[in-house]
């Protein structure tokens, strides 16, 4: 079933929307949730919350692309669950490690002016990612959006761990320079 048809099911409040979403995007969302939660039961609960979140949010939203919409929802729910359960060290600390790596690049303090720049920061991050080569972008997103471990990224792309680490370091450094040029760091 096409995304537009699934979204239309949500808008019509037809329960068939949820099984169709789970059928098409279940493994995709499961990977995101499991990379964050590292627990099968928590992942299942997160997926159920994702489907419920999609059900509750669709009358107000009509996403053009369902996959990124569900990915963002799954990621937000998973991270919220992780914080709520006070388990930031779970999963070998991979989530903390990935977020700490990225925070070193983006950290500008906690002052209120920084909060107001968030929208501009998102725009520049999208521009930066769009300018990257496809593989470099996929590696960066695997690490910092999907929170995939470096060994898993290395295996997926056929690189050594040190190559992945170096690639991520260089990309973060380029991102920092880009943000400095735009006056955001």
C-alpha positions as CSV (number, residue, x, y, z in Angstrom):
1,X,0.0,0.0,0.0
2,X,1.3,3.5,-0.9
3,X,2.0,6.1,1.8
4,X,-0.7,8.4,0.6
5,X,-3.3,5.6,1.0
6,X,-2.1,4.8,4.5
7,X,-2.3,8.5,5.5
8,X,-5.8,8.6,4.0
9,X,-6.8,5.7,6.2
10,X,-5.6,7.6,9.2
11,X,-7.5,10.7,8.1
12,X,-10.7,8.6,7.7
13,X,-10.0,7.1,11.1
14,X,-10.0,3.6,9.7
15,X,-8.3,1.1,12.0
16,X,-6.7,-0.6,9.1
17,X,-4.2,2.2,9.0
18,X,-2.3,0.8,12.0
19,X,-1.7,-2.8,10.6
20,X,-0.8,-1.3,7.2
21,X,1.7,1.0,8.8
22,X,3.2,-1.8,10.9
23,X,3.4,-4.0,7.8
24,X,5.2,-1.5,5.7
25,X,7.3,0.3,8.4
26,X,7.5,-2.1,11.3
27,X,11.0,-3.3,10.8
28,X,12.3,0.2,10.0
29,X,10.8,1.7,13.2
30,X,11.9,-1.4,15.2
31,X,15.5,-0.8,14.2
32,X,15.4,2.8,15.4
33,X,13.7,1.9,18.7
34,X,16.0,-1.0,19.4
35,X,19.1,1.0,18.7
36,X,18.0,3.4,21.4
37,X,16.4,1.1,23.9
38,X,18.5,-2.1,23.5
39,X,15.6,-4.1,24.9
40,X,13.0,-6.2,22.9
41,X,10.1,-5.6,25.3
42,X,10.7,-1.9,25.5
43,X,11.1,-1.8,21.7
44,X,7.7,-3.5,21.3
45,X,6.0,-1.0,23.7
46,X,7.7,1.9,21.8
47,X,6.3,0.6,18.5
48,X,2.8,0.4,20.0
49,X,3.3,3.9,21.2
50,X,4.5,5.0,17.8
51,X,1.4,3.6,16.1
52,X,-0.8,5.2,18.7
53,X,1.1,8.5,18.2
54,X,0.6,8.3,14.5
55,X,-3.1,7.6,15.0
56,X,-3.5,10.6,17.4
57,X,-1.4,13.0,15.3
58,X,-2.7,12.3,11.8
59,X,-6.0,14.3,12.0
60,X,-3.8,17.4,12.6
61,X,-0.9,16.4,10.3
62,X,-0.8,15.1,6.8
63,X,2.8,14.0,6.2
64,X,4.0,14.0,2.6
65,X,6.5,11.3,3.4
66,X,5.5,8.7,6.0
67,X,8.8,7.1,6.7
68,X,10.6,10.1,8.1
69,X,7.5,11.1,10.0
70,X,7.3,7.7,11.7
71,X,11.1,7.7,12.2
72,X,11.0,11.0,14.0
73,X,8.0,9.8,16.1
74,X,9.7,6.5,17.0
75,X,13.0,8.2,17.9
76,X,11.3,10.8,20.1
77,X,9.2,8.2,21.9
78,X,12.2,5.9,22.3
79,X,14.4,8.7,23.7
80,X,11.6,9.8,26.0
81,X,11.1,6.3,27.3
82,X,14.9,6.0,27.9
83,X,15.0,9.2,29.9
84,X,11.8,8.4,31.8
85,X,13.2,5.0,32.9
86,X,16.6,6.6,33.9
87,X,18.5,4.1,31.8
88,X,21.0,6.3,29.9
89,X,23.8,3.8,30.3
90,X,21.8,0.9,28.9
91,X,23.0,-0.7,25.6
92,X,26.7,-0.4,26.4
93,X,26.3,3.4,26.7
94,X,26.0,3.7,22.9
95,X,23.2,6.2,23.0
96,X,25.1,8.5,25.5
97,X,28.3,8.1,23.5
98,X,26.7,9.0,20.2
99,X,24.9,12.0,21.6
100,X,28.0,13.1,23.5
101,X,30.0,13.0,20.3
102,X,27.5,15.2,18.5
103,X,27.1,17.5,21.5
104,X,30.8,18.3,21.4
105,X,30.3,19.7,17.9
106,X,27.0,21.5,18.6
107,X,27.5,22.6,22.2
108,X,27.1,26.3,22.5
109,X,26.1,26.6,26.1
110,X,22.7,26.8,27.6
111,X,22.0,30.5,27.2
112,X,18.5,31.5,25.9
113,X,19.9,33.0,22.7
114,X,21.0,29.5,21.7
115,X,17.5,28.2,22.1
116,X,16.2,30.8,19.7
117,X,18.7,29.7,17.1
118,X,17.4,26.2,17.1
119,X,15.3,26.6,14.0
120,X,18.2,28.1,12.0
121,X,20.5,25.4,13.3
122,X,18.1,22.7,12.0
123,X,17.9,24.4,8.6
124,X,21.7,24.6,8.4
125,X,22.1,21.0,9.5
126,X,19.8,19.9,6.6
127,X,21.8,22.0,4.1
128,X,25.0,20.5,5.4
129,X,23.7,17.0,5.2
130,X,22.3,17.6,1.7
131,X,25.8,18.7,0.5
132,X,27.5,15.5,1.8
133,X,28.3,12.6,-0.4
134,X,25.7,9.8,-0.1
135,X,27.8,7.4,1.8
136,X,29.1,10.0,4.2
137,X,25.6,11.2,4.9
138,X,24.3,7.7,5.5
139,X,27.2,7.0,7.9
140,X,26.5,10.3,9.7
141,X,22.8,9.6,10.0
142,X,23.3,6.0,11.0
143,X,25.4,7.2,14.0
144,X,23.6,10.4,15.0
145,X,20.0,9.8,14.0
146,X,19.6,6.1,14.3
147,X,22.2,5.8,17.0
148,X,23.9,2.8,15.5
149,X,27.1,1.6,17.0
150,X,30.4,2.1,15.2
151,X,31.0,-1.6,14.8
152,X,27.5,-2.0,13.2
153,X,28.1,0.9,10.8
154,X,31.5,-0.6,9.9
155,X,29.9,-3.9,9.1
156,X,27.0,-2.4,7.2
157,X,29.3,-0.3,4.9
158,X,32.2,-2.7,4.7
159,X,34.6,-0.3,6.4
160,X,37.0,-0.8,9.3
161,X,36.0,0.7,12.7
162,X,38.8,3.2,12.4
163,X,37.7,4.4,9.0
164,X,34.1,4.9,10.4
165,X,35.5,6.8,13.4
166,X,37.7,9.0,11.2
167,X,34.9,9.6,8.8
168,X,32.6,10.7,11.6
169,X,35.3,12.9,13.2
170,X,36.0,14.6,9.9
171,X,32.3,15.1,9.2
172,X,31.7,16.5,12.7
173,X,34.6,18.9,12.1
174,X,33.3,20.0,8.8
175,X,29.8,20.5,10.4
176,X,31.4,22.6,13.1
177,X,33.2,24.8,10.5
178,X,30.0,25.1,8.5
179,X,28.1,26.2,11.6
180,X,30.9,28.7,12.5
181,X,30.7,30.2,9.0
182,X,27.0,30.6,9.4
183,X,27.5,32.3,12.8
184,X,25.8,29.5,14.7
185,X,28.7,28.4,16.8
